[in-house]
Amino acid sequence: MVDKSTTEMLQQYWLYLIYLLGSVFFIVGLKMLSGPKTARNGNFLAAAGMTIAILGTIFMHKNEDGESIGNYGWIFGGIAIGTVVGWISAKKVKMTAMPQMVSLFNGMGGACAALISLVEFGHMHHDASPATILTIVAGLVIGSISFSGSIIAYAKLQEIMKKTFKLPAQNILTIVLLLSILGLSIYIAIGHPSAALFYTVFVLSLLYGILFVLPIGGADMPVVISLLNSFTGVAAAFGGFLYDNQVMLTGGILVGSAGTLLTILMCNAMNRSLTNVIFGSFGGGSSQGGGDASSFAGGAVKSSTPSDVAILMNYAQKVIVVPGYGLAVAQAQHVIHELEALLEGRGVEVKYAIHPVAGRMPGHMNVLLAESNVAYDKLVEMEEINDQFATTDVVFVVGANDVVNPAARSNPASPIYGMPILNADKARTVIVSKRSMAAGYAGIDNELFYYPNCLMLFGDAKDSITKVVNELKGM
Amino acid sequence: MDSIITFIGENIQLIYILILSIFVGIEVISKVPSALHTPLMSGANAIHGVVIIGAIIVMGHAEEGNWPALILGFLAVILGTLNVVGGFVVTDRMLEMFKKKK
């Protein structure tokens, strides 16, 4: 008898040790992810931590009543299905569709947290403490918001859902919704754990997630994905509290705090507050920035041809490429690298100016250009390159818009006023490759296009750049 | 008030982990070049897949015949695994590209 309990105790301690190792692997893994040289190994390390934590749980975990994990068939079946589907979809997804893929996986994690709460609420003892109930409800609320919000973010980025729209009195509605969720959760926790109320909270949370993301425009998507990412982390951490499970707590909180900081860093890069992103939603496509726009909107833009562009670049000393989301949409990352290599071969210095929020996720452009083998040191961050524009002959803006809009510097009435931008307009010539004169994701006009030193190269970015490359080859 | 203090007292170790993890998370992220933000976000996304452990516990203790619990638990295991596996594989794909030419 004594022996048996000692063995069980030892097994419990082994599991603690495994969880400790898992947590350390997570922390060191995240740390290594932050350096270009160690990043890949960091990812492996975190994955290894996850694997031992999962295996340890399956084979060694015991609940409060000392029962081991059962239902192995279900567990391994679920893991097998998830692994196959997850692996294949992660391998098949195009680099340009990466942000929505991350959002989708994030939604799965949120849904997982919500499901755990749904089951645990059914299992709950009648004498469960308010703290336990609150933990279960919190996991449900945050997990559900993260799930439905991520799915909407996915649909928007995948362009399944094209319109960004706002309900009348959206802000009041969401605040009322949030307050009802909070109020009901506390009411449930302090002694009214009825299933009906619990499911009401579940539905309201799903609804809140949808309403939360719906009005947010494309330019703010990275912020939202990052925020939802940290939500799921917090939801996982509540699971850690519920099961007294250290590795869930460490992993969840680590992501929760890191994700929140990343969200704030992204907001700072756009010179906006988080509340502004959530409630302001300038991506709504409304005409709020229109006040000053009319004064130059009537002016003419100068359109250019691929051969003109080729000549300009061929005789330039220095060319800076400003990539944006349009580059990803047009899949022009390979042809832009070809152009860069061609120009470099002719003694033209070529660099890429990376705005912190270019694309749909921070670093989106870096990932995309890395795919086409653009050298790491050719990608220059905004602070470093902004002084170089004045001495640059040609700036080539490919599918970027708001990040080069001078209104951010000069027009206090503009909704993006104060956002740090790339000073592309300071260069001798600016060439803008764009499909049409349509506004960028902020939904506002860009006065840069009307500047005397700006030439427009209309058409699909990939087609246009291919033509420029061909012209250059003929020179 | 007493119940709050009791809760904190009973869970003091977890609360320590919570507070320290918050600082670790902030510390780890604050030194990242923005070029690596996407892979990092994706890696973090995979790590919160640790919620799968909760799903395994739920699934592992679901009584036979309790179909709602079995089915929801099974779904939770699948979704959690998707989060973990998809997250790590996508991150690896992104990082593979960074490595190629350096």
HADDOCK unambig.tbl for C-alpha pairs under 7 A between the chains (distance, minus, plus):
assign (segid A and resid 30 and name CA) (segid B and resid 28 and name CA) 6.74 0.50 0.50
assign (segid A and resid 31 and name CA) (segid B and resid 28 and name CA) 5.37 0.50 0.50
assign (segid A and resid 33 and name CA) (segid B and resid 40 and name CA) 6.03 0.50 0.50
assign (segid A and resid 34 and name CA) (segid B and resid 31 and name CA) 6.99 0.50 0.50
assign (segid A and resid 34 and name CA) (segid B and resid 32 and name CA) 4.78 0.50 0.50
assign (segid A and resid 34 and name CA) (segid B and resid 36 and name CA) 6.58 0.50 0.50
assign (segid A and resid 34 and name CA) (segid B and resid 40 and name CA) 6.87 0.50 0.50
assign (segid A and resid 35 and name CA) (segid B and resid 32 and name CA) 6.85 0.50 0.50
assign (segid A and resid 39 and name CA) (segid B and resid 95 and name CA) 6.87 0.50 0.50
assign (segid A and resid 40 and name CA) (segid B and resid 92 and name CA) 6.32 0.50 0.50
assign (segid A and resid 40 and name CA) (segid B and resid 95 and name CA) 5.70 0.50 0.50
assign (segid A and resid 43 and name CA) (segid B and resid 43 and name CA) 6.54 0.50 0.50
assign (segid A and resid 43 and name CA) (segid B and resid 88 and name CA) 6.77 0.50 0.50
assign (segid A and resid 43 and name CA) (segid B and resid 92 and name CA) 6.81 0.50 0.50
assign (segid A and resid 47 and name CA) (segid B and resid 88 and name CA) 6.58 0.50 0.50
assign (segid A and resid 50 and name CA) (segid B and resid 50 and name CA) 6.76 0.50 0.50
assign (segid A and resid 54 and name CA) (segid B and resid 53 and name CA) 6.11 0.50 0.50
assign (segid A and resid 57 and name CA) (segid B and resid 53 and name CA) 6.80 0.50 0.50
assign (segid A and resid 58 and name CA) (segid B and resid 56 and name CA) 6.97 0.50 0.50
assign (segid A and resid 69 and name CA) (segid B and resid 57 and name CA) 6.81 0.50 0.50
assign (segid A and resid 69 and name CA) (segid B and resid 60 and name CA) 4.32 0.50 0.50
assign (segid A and resid 69 and name CA) (segid B and resid 61 and name CA) 5.99 0.50 0.50
assign (segid A and resid 70 and name CA) (segid B and resid 60 and name CA) 4.44 0.50 0.50
assign (segid A and resid 70 and name CA) (segid B and resid 61 and name CA) 6.18 0.50 0.50
assign (segid A and resid 71 and name CA) (segid B and resid 59 and name CA) 6.85 0.50 0.50
assign (segid A and resid 71 and name CA) (segid B and resid 60 and name CA) 5.36 0.50 0.50
assign (segid A and resid 74 and name CA) (segid B and resid 74 and name CA) 6.29 0.50 0.50
assign (segid A and resid 75 and name CA) (segid B and resid 56 and name CA) 6.63 0.50 0.50
assign (segid A and resid 75 and name CA) (segid B and resid 59 and name CA) 6.76 0.50 0.50
assign (segid A and resid 75 and name CA) (segid B and resid 74 and name CA) 6.82 0.50 0.50
assign (segid A and resid 75 and name CA) (segid B and resid 77 and name CA) 6.74 0.50 0.50
assign (segid A and resid 78 and name CA) (segid B and resid 74 and name CA) 5.91 0.50 0.50
assign (segid A and resid 78 and name CA) (segid B and resid 77 and name CA) 5.44 0.50 0.50
assign (segid A and resid 78 and name CA) (segid B and resid 78 and name CA) 4.63 0.50 0.50
assign (segid A and resid 79 and name CA) (segid B and resid 77 and name CA) 6.30 0.50 0.50
assign (segid A and resid 79 and name CA) (segid B and resid 78 and name CA) 5.75 0.50 0.50
assign (segid A and resid 79 and name CA) (segid B and resid 81 and name CA) 5.72 0.50 0.50
assign (segid A and resid 81 and name CA) (segid B and resid 78 and name CA) 6.37 0.50 0.50
assign (segid A and resid 82 and name CA) (segid B and resid 78 and name CA) 4.61 0.50 0.50
assign (segid A and resid 82 and name CA) (segid B and resid 79 and name CA) 6.48 0.50 0.50
assign (segid A and resid 82 and name CA) (segid B and resid 81 and name CA) 4.87 0.50 0.50
assign (segid A and resid 82 and name CA) (segid B and resid 82 and name CA) 4.66 0.50 0.50
assign (segid A and resid 83 and name CA) (segid B and resid 81 and name CA) 6.06 0.50 0.50
assign (segid A and resid 83 and name CA) (segid B and resid 82 and name CA) 6.15 0.50 0.50
assign (segid A and resid 83 and name CA) (segid B and resid 85 and name CA) 5.80 0.50 0.50
assign (segid A and resid 85 and name CA) (segid B and resid 82 and name CA) 6.96 0.50 0.50
assign (segid A and resid 86 and name CA) (segid B and resid 82 and name CA) 4.68 0.50 0.50
assign (segid A and resid 86 and name CA) (segid B and resid 85 and name CA) 5.61 0.50 0.50
assign (segid A and resid 86 and name CA) (segid B and resid 86 and name CA) 4.33 0.50 0.50
assign (segid A and resid 87 and name CA) (segid B and resid 85 and name CA) 6.12 0.50 0.50
assign (segid A and resid 87 and name CA) (segid B and resid 86 and name CA) 5.51 0.50 0.50
assign (segid A and resid 87 and name CA) (segid B and resid 89 and name CA) 6.55 0.50 0.50
assign (segid A and resid 90 and name CA) (segid B and resid 86 and name CA) 5.28 0.50 0.50
assign (segid A and resid 90 and name CA) (segid B and resid 89 and name CA) 5.99 0.50 0.50
assign (segid A and resid 90 and name CA) (segid B and resid 90 and name CA) 5.15 0.50 0.50
assign (segid A and resid 91 and name CA) (segid B and resid 90 and name CA) 6.97 0.50 0.50
assign (segid A and resid 102 and name CA) (segid B and resid 42 and name CA) 6.15 0.50 0.50
assign (segid A and resid 102 and name CA) (segid B and resid 87 and name CA) 6.95 0.50 0.50
assign (segid A and resid 105 and name CA) (segid B and resid 82 and name CA) 6.64 0.50 0.50
assign (segid A and resid 105 and name CA) (segid B and resid 83 and name CA) 4.76 0.50 0.50
assign (segid A and resid 105 and name CA) (segid B and resid 86 and name CA) 6.66 0.50 0.50
assign (segid A and resid 105 and name CA) (segid B and resid 87 and name CA) 6.51 0.50 0.50
assign (segid A and resid 106 and name CA) (segid B and resid 45 and name CA) 6.11 0.50 0.50
assign (segid A and resid 106 and name CA) (segid B and resid 83 and name CA) 6.40 0.50 0.50
assign (segid A and resid 108 and name CA) (segid B and resid 79 and name CA) 5.06 0.50 0.50
assign (segid A and resid 108 and name CA) (segid B and resid 80 and name CA) 6.42 0.50 0.50
assign (segid A and resid 108 and name CA) (segid B and resid 82 and name CA) 6.85 0.50 0.50
assign (segid A and resid 108 and name CA) (segid B and resid 83 and name CA) 5.77 0.50 0.50
assign (segid A and resid 109 and name CA) (segid B and resid 49 and name CA) 5.69 0.50 0.50
assign (segid A and resid 109 and name CA) (segid B and resid 51 and name CA) 6.92 0.50 0.50
assign (segid A and resid 109 and name CA) (segid B and resid 79 and name CA) 6.41 0.50 0.50
assign (segid A and resid 109 and name CA) (segid B and resid 80 and name CA) 5.41 0.50 0.50
assign (segid A and resid 109 and name CA) (segid B and resid 83 and name CA) 5.48 0.50 0.50
assign (segid A and resid 112 and name CA) (segid B and resid 55 and name CA) 6.97 0.50 0.50
assign (segid A and resid 112 and name CA) (segid B and resid 76 and name CA) 4.53 0.50 0.50
assign (segid A and resid 112 and name CA) (segid B and resid 79 and name CA) 5.76 0.50 0.50
assign (segid A and resid 112 and name CA) (segid B and resid 80 and name CA) 5.57 0.50 0.50
assign (segid A and resid 113 and name CA) (segid B and resid 51 and name CA) 6.34 0.50 0.50
assign (segid A and resid 115 and name CA) (segid B and resid 72 and name CA) 6.18 0.50 0.50
assign (segid A and resid 115 and name CA) (segid B and resid 76 and name CA) 5.92 0.50 0.50
assign (segid A and resid 116 and name CA) (segid B and resid 54 and name CA) 6.72 0.50 0.50
assign (segid A and resid 116 and name CA) (segid B and resid 55 and name CA) 5.97 0.50 0.50
assign (segid A and resid 116 and name CA) (segid B and resid 58 and name CA) 6.63 0.50 0.50
assign (segid A and resid 116 and name CA) (segid B and resid 73 and name CA) 6.94 0.50 0.50
assign (segid A and resid 116 and name CA) (segid B and resid 76 and name CA) 6.86 0.50 0.50
assign (segid A and resid 119 and name CA) (segid B and resid 69 and name CA) 5.60 0.50 0.50
assign (segid A and resid 119 and name CA) (segid B and resid 72 and name CA) 6.93 0.50 0.50
assign (segid A and resid 229 and name CA) (segid B and resid 45 and name CA) 6.11 0.50 0.50
assign (segid A and resid 232 and name CA) (segid B and resid 48 and name CA) 6.67 0.50 0.50
assign (segid A and resid 233 and name CA) (segid B and resid 48 and name CA) 5.03 0.50 0.50
assign (segid A and resid 236 and name CA) (segid B and resid 48 and name CA) 6.39 0.50 0.50
assign (segid A and resid 236 and name CA) (segid B and resid 50 and name CA) 6.96 0.50 0.50
assign (segid A and resid 236 and name CA) (segid B and resid 51 and name CA) 4.86 0.50 0.50
assign (segid A and resid 239 and name CA) (segid B and resid 51 and name CA) 6.92 0.50 0.50
assign (segid A and resid 239 and name CA) (segid B and resid 54 and name CA) 6.27 0.50 0.50
assign (segid A and resid 248 and name CA) (segid B and resid 50 and name CA) 5.67 0.50 0.50
assign (segid A and resid 248 and name CA) (segid B and resid 51 and name CA) 6.25 0.50 0.50
assign (segid A and resid 249 and name CA) (segid B and resid 18 and name CA) 6.86 0.50 0.50
assign (segid A and resid 250 and name CA) (segid B and resid 17 and name CA) 6.73 0.50 0.50
assign (segid A and resid 250 and name CA) (segid B and resid 18 and name CA) 6.87 0.50 0.50
assign (segid A and resid 250 and name CA) (segid B and resid 21 and name CA) 5.98 0.50 0.50
assign (segid A and resid 251 and name CA) (segid B and resid 47 and name CA) 6.14 0.50 0.50
assign (segid A and resid 251 and name CA) (segid B and resid 48 and name CA) 5.89 0.50 0.50
assign (segid A and resid 251 and name CA) (segid B and resid 50 and name CA) 6.46 0.50 0.50
assign (segid A and resid 252 and name CA) (segid B and resid 48 and name CA) 5.22 0.50 0.50
assign (segid A and resid 253 and name CA) (segid B and resid 18 and name CA) 6.49 0.50 0.50
assign (segid A and resid 253 and name CA) (segid B and resid 21 and name CA) 5.97 0.50 0.50
assign (segid A and resid 253 and name CA) (segid B and resid 22 and name CA) 6.06 0.50 0.50
assign (segid A and resid 254 and name CA) (segid B and resid 21 and name CA) 5.47 0.50 0.50
assign (segid A and resid 254 and name CA) (segid B and resid 22 and name CA) 5.99 0.50 0.50
assign (segid A and resid 254 and name CA) (segid B and resid 24 and name CA) 6.85 0.50 0.50
assign (segid A and resid 254 and name CA) (segid B and resid 25 and name CA) 4.58 0.50 0.50
assign (segid A and resid 255 and name CA) (segid B and resid 25 and name CA) 6.66 0.50 0.50
assign (segid A and resid 255 and name CA) (segid B and resid 44 and name CA) 5.59 0.50 0.50
assign (segid A and resid 255 and name CA) (segid B and resid 48 and name CA) 6.29 0.50 0.50
assign (segid A and resid 257 and name CA) (segid B and resid 22 and name CA) 5.19 0.50 0.50
assign (segid A and resid 257 and name CA) (segid B and resid 25 and name CA) 5.29 0.50 0.50
assign (segid A and resid 257 and name CA) (segid B and resid 26 and name CA) 5.94 0.50 0.50
assign (segid A and resid 258 and name CA) (segid B and resid 25 and name CA) 4.52 0.50 0.50
assign (segid A and resid 258 and name CA) (segid B and resid 26 and name CA) 5.07 0.50 0.50
assign (segid A and resid 258 and name CA) (segid B and resid 29 and name CA) 5.78 0.50 0.50
assign (segid A and resid 261 and name CA) (segid B and resid 26 and name CA) 6.36 0.50 0.50
assign (segid A and resid 356 and name CA) (segid B and resid 34 and name CA) 6.81 0.50 0.50
assign (segid A and resid 361 and name CA) (segid B and resid 38 and name CA) 6.21 0.50 0.50
assign (segid A and resid 362 and name CA) (segid B and resid 34 and name CA) 6.59 0.50 0.50
assign (segid A and resid 362 and name CA) (segid B and resid 37 and name CA) 5.53 0.50 0.50
assign (segid A and resid 362 and name CA) (segid B and resid 38 and name CA) 5.58 0.50 0.50
assign (segid A and resid 363 and name CA) (segid B and resid 34 and name CA) 5.89 0.50 0.50
assign (segid A and resid 363 and name CA) (segid B and resid 35 and name CA) 4.51 0.50 0.50
assign (segid A and resid 363 and name CA) (segid B and resid 36 and name CA) 5.98 0.50 0.50
assign (segid A and resid 363 and name CA) (segid B and resid 37 and name CA) 5.42 0.50 0.50
assign (segid A and resid 363 and name CA) (segid B and resid 38 and name CA) 5.14 0.50 0.50
assign (segid A and resid 364 and name CA) (segid B and resid 38 and name CA) 6.22 0.50 0.50
assign (segid A and resid 366 and name CA) (segid B and resid 35 and name CA) 5.68 0.50 0.50
assign (segid A and resid 367 and name CA) (segid B and resid 94 and name CA) 6.31 0.50 0.50
assign (segid A and resid 370 and name CA) (segid B and resid 97 and name CA) 5.51 0.50 0.50
assign (segid A and resid 370 and name CA) (segid B and resid 98 and name CA) 5.67 0.50 0.50
assign (segid A and resid 371 and name CA) (segid B and resid 97 and name CA) 5.36 0.50 0.50
assign (segid A and resid 373 and name CA) (segid B and resid 101 and name CA) 6.48 0.50 0.50
assign (segid A and resid 375 and name CA) (segid B and resid 101 and name CA) 6.46 0.50 0.50
